[in-house]
Amino acid sequence: MLAAIGVALVAVLGIGLGARALLGPKKPKTVKQSPVVRIAEPVRFARVKGTGITLALPANPPELIAIGFHQAENPRSRDLVPLLDWLPTDDNTQAVALVRDGWGKKVVMFQLNSRGRGTGLDTAADVAVRDGTLVVSPVAGTVTLVKHYKLYGRYEDVHIEIEPTGHPELRVAAIHLDDIAVEEGDVLVAGRTVIGRPRRFSFAAQIDRYIGRKVEHTHFQVNPYPPVKY
């Protein structure tokens, strides 16, 4: 009797082991992590005035085409101080020439003309890139907001906010994004963690006039937190 039971147990175990071999090893549980792109050491293109925060390039040449500084709509947005060579005028003819000569080889930065908003001329930055480029976070920090909204009340867009490490009083805002790769609570690495891709719009943007052709771009600015009504 005992011998028969032993034979039966061996058979059952054999069937179980055989089935496990067919199904393969059990997959371990994975922990969600923000995607990270391993690119060269991040290059800092601007400093947030009045702070120790610097902004890393959200993309590198040859994907990055140009950066245009302009007026943010929010009157409390912080001034951005360029850290690389740039054209501090709104001469779009000269900007087009610079972009043509440096296309895909170097970072070209310039100032866009006034939008009549009464805010600083360097309180926002439009980062123009080649179509489909992965955009990475310009700062180390934590995602505090991912929100869908209508740009100008008409166009689908996404607004992401990042709390820079050590600066809970500020938020780095990014808009004109698609294929969002992060969610609220994700921890980001400056110049390395992908946040999405630029969103393509049907209309021509202001920065297109300074590049000489229609391109995709993502907009960044740094705002106080909590938000101030204006």
N, C-alpha and C positions, 0 to 999 in steps of 0.2 A: 504494500500500500504506500509506504513512504517513498519507495523507489519510483512509483508511478507519479506521485505528486511532484517529486524532484524533476522528472522528465518533463512534466507539464509546465513547471515554472521556467525551465530552461528554454522551452519552446516559445513561451510568451515573451520572455526577455529577448529572444532572438528575433521575433517578429517586430518588437518595438525598436530594437537597434537597427534592424533592416529598414524600417520605415523612416527612422531619423536620418539614416544615411542617404535615402532617396530624396528627402526633403531638404537636406543640407543643414548646416549648423544654425542654431537659433540666432537671429540678428540682434545685436545689442541695441539698447535704447539710445537714441541720439539726443543731444541737447542742442537746441536751436542757437546758432551763433550768427551774428551779422557777417555777411560776406566780406572778405578782405582781399584786395588786389595787391599783390606784391610788386610795387613799382620802386623806382629809385628813391633815395632819401628825399622826403618832401621839400619842395622849394617854397619859401614864404614870399608872397607877393604883396602883402599889405599888413599894416599894424592898426589895431583898433585904438583910436586916439583916447588918451587918458587911462589906458589899461596896459597890462603886459601881454595882451592877447595878440597873436599874429595869425594870419590866415594863410593856409597852405594852398597851393594850386589845386583846384578840383580835378584837373586833368593835366597831362604833360604833352609837349610837342612830341610827335606830329599831330596828335589828336586835338590839342588846344590851338585855336586860331588866333584869338585876341581877347583882351579884357577891356571893357569900356566902363569907366567910372561915371556915375550920374546921380541925379537927385532922387532920394527916396521920397515916398509919399509921406511917411511918418516924420513929423518935425522933430521927434526925439531920437531918431536913428543916429548912431555914433558916426563921426567922421572916420573915413578909412585913409590911412596915410600910405601911399605907394612905397614899396621897398625896392622895386626894380626900376630900371630906366623906363621913362614913360613920356608921352607927349601931353603936357599940361595945358593944352588949348583945345578948342573945339573945331580945329581945322580938319575937316573930313577929307579934303584932297590929300593932305600930307599923311593922314592916317591910312588912307587907301594905299598910298605908295609904300608905307612901312609894312602893311600887311602883305602886299604883293611880294616885297623883297624878303620878308621873313617867314612866309607861309610854311608852316610845318617844321621850321628850323629853330625858332626862338620865340620867347614870350613877347608879344607886342601889346602895349598898354597905352591907353589914351583917355582923354576926357570927352564926354558927350556934351552937346550944348544944353542950355537950361531948358527945363520943362515948365518953367513958370510956377514952380511949387513953393518957392520961398524957402527951400531947405538947402543944406550944403551941397555943393556940386560933386562931392566925393563921399556921399553917404550910402551909396549902393554900388554894386559891381555886377555887370552882365558879363558872364563868361561864355564866349562863343566857341563852339567845338564842332568837329566833323560829325556828320550824321551818325547816330547810334552809339556815340561815345559813352562809356561808363563814367558817371560823375561820382567823385569821392568827397567825403566830408572835409571841409576846410579846417575844422578844429577837432580836438579831442573833447569828448563830452557824452552826454546822454540825450537820446531823442525824447522830447517831452510832448510832441504833438505831430500827428499826421492827419491832415484834414483835406477833404475834397471841397472845392468851392468853384464859383464861376468867375473867371477873370473878366473884368469890365462888365460883369453881369451876364456874359454871353458864352464864354469859352471854358470848357472843362479844364481844370488845373488842380494841382496838389500843392499844399503848403506844409512844409516840414519845419519844425523848430528844434534847435539843439541847445541844451544848457552847457556852456563851456565848462570844463573841469575847473573847479575853484571859483566860479563866477555865477552863483545862483541869481544874481541881480541882472543878468543879461541873457538874451536869447539870440542865437544866430538863425535867421530865417532864410529858407531857400524855397523858391517857387519856380514854376515852369518845369515840372518834372513828370516823368512817366515811368512805368515799369519799376515801381517803388520797391526797394530791396530791404527796407528797415521798417520797424514798427516801434511804437512807444515803449520806452524802457530799454531799448538796445543801447549798448555802450560802443562808441565809435572811436576809431584811431585816426588822427589827423593825417590827411593826405593818402590814406590807405583804404578806409572802409567805404565800400560802394553804397550810395544812397539811392541811385536810380539812373535814368537816362533823361536827356532833355526832351521836353514835349514839343512836338511839331505843331505850329499854328498856321492858319491859312493866311494871316495878315503879315505884312512886312514890319519888322521891329526897327526901332531907332538905330540900334547898333549896326544894322545891315548897311546903312548909308556910309558908315565908316569902314566897312570891309569891302564894299563894292559888289556884294552879292548876298542873297538870302541864305542865312545859316541858322542852325539851332543854337539856343543859348539857355543858360540857367542863371537866375537872379539871386544875389545874396545881399543881405544887410544885417546889421546888428542893432537890436532894439532893447530898451530897458524892460525889466520884468519886476513886478506885474505891469501889464500894459497901462499906459497913461492915456486917458481920454483926451481927445483934441478936436 
